Amino acid sequence: MTASFSSISTSLITSVVFALALIASVLLKFWLATRQIRHVAQHRGEVPRAFAEKVSRAAHQKAADYTLAKTRFGLIELAWGAAVTLGWTLLGGLSVLNLTLNQWLGQGLMQQVGLLVAFVLINGLIDLPFTLYQTFVIEQRFGFNRTSAKLWLQDFAKSTGLGLILGVPLATLVLWMMGATGTLWWLWTWCVWMGFNVLMLLVYPSWIAPLFNKFQPLENQEIKDRVAKLMARCGFTSNGFFVMDGSRRSAHANAYFTGFGASKRVVFYDTLLAQLSPPEVDAVLAHELGHFKRRHIVKRLVSMFAMSLLGFFALGWLSQQLWFFTGLGVLPNLSGQNDALALLLFMLVLPLVGPFVGPFFTLMSRRHEFEADAYAVAQTSGNDLATALLKLYKDNASTLTPDPLYVKFYYSHPPANERLGRILSAGT
């Protein structure tokens, strides 16, 4: 009787702690979003003095309106996401799904894989209206969306099929290892997970990305010559320079250095090449090379490996605690494996920690951006980098007046005033 009462008490405490953490997370995000909305709206009327000669009032107001539209819509997504999390956990949604699949498939590995797949598909359908609204209403309203309904459906079918082809075997292997490799399953499973991520770095540029976009060799001879000289000067080699048809889906512009080892390649969005001069393209690429030169990619991979190892360790311990299941509204399988349940509950709980640890990672990311900018200024022209970034800020409708506290929590890149100020001072 005492042990049973203790178990009930622990489960009740877990439920209360989870509910309080969910409320705290939602309130914090809501407060930050409303701060961002107020701050951007208050500064919508006038272009900041530092940009008055370079950014028109109309462009500044478009960026403010775009930011406001996305942030306000984010509040709806926030409330709906919290309701969905509550529905899966304390309201019993995940438990009902598990019991239903137990009746259909029986207990065993197939049922556990089915539970993961069903959860992902249902969650995807729940999120689908928000994705469609973001693409075909908000992005369309501000002139960024170039995706047709047909192309969107093709992308959706490809991503879903690819997710099943890659995800189901990986999920099956992970769930099998959780039940078959003893008390250290979390360590061996972590090794498999890391191996999968490294494999994706190798195969993504050549095999996966071309399923969604066309990649053509860079034909602009002036840019090609400049880029080749820059790469040689910086001591980098690649598997080629490519132009991606990003304009088929969006007016947003970008460039990136992707791949690993022999599969590394430089990719430019066609929208970027249409907006920037050759020296500005040079400067943007130098920034991307700066991330590699300063070992930011390696540092981020190491951070990801370390955090995932900690996560797998925590999952290994929590999966053995009855209160972890019952306290989150799930009736575990009494005579079968609960590995899929534990994995899904952990995935539902983990985002609640994000808002409280996120500022550390965004701070590290912003520091990396400053370091990459400094490297680019040393290799190219600070003025070219500044004008390129300002064009990208304008063309992507990035607000010039974000709330400072919102920046600390969410911005992986420094705001325009800080970033351009450093670049121009370093280039003089």
Secondary structure, DSSP 8 states (H G I E B T S, - for coil): -HHHHHHHHHHHHHHHHHHHHHHHHHHHHHHHHHHHHHHHHHTSSS--GGGTTTS-HHHHHHHHHHHHHHHHHHHHHHHHHHHHHHHHTTTSHHHHHHHHHHHHH-SSHHHHHHHHHHHHHHHHHHHHHHHHHIIIIIIHHTT-B---HHHHHHHHHHHHHHHHHHHHHHHHHHHHHHHHSGGGHHHHHHHHHHHHHHHHHHHIIIIIGGGTS-EEE---HHHHHHHHHHHHHHT---S-EEEE-GGGTBS---EEEE-SGGG-EEEEEHHHHHHS-HHHHHHHHHHHHHHHHTTHHHHHHHHHHHHHHHHHHHHHHHTT-HHHHHTTT----SSS--HHHHHHHHHHHGGGTHHHHHHHHHHHHHHHHHHHHHHHHHHS-HHHHHHHHHHHHHHTT--S---HHHHHHH-SS--HHHHHHHHHHHH-
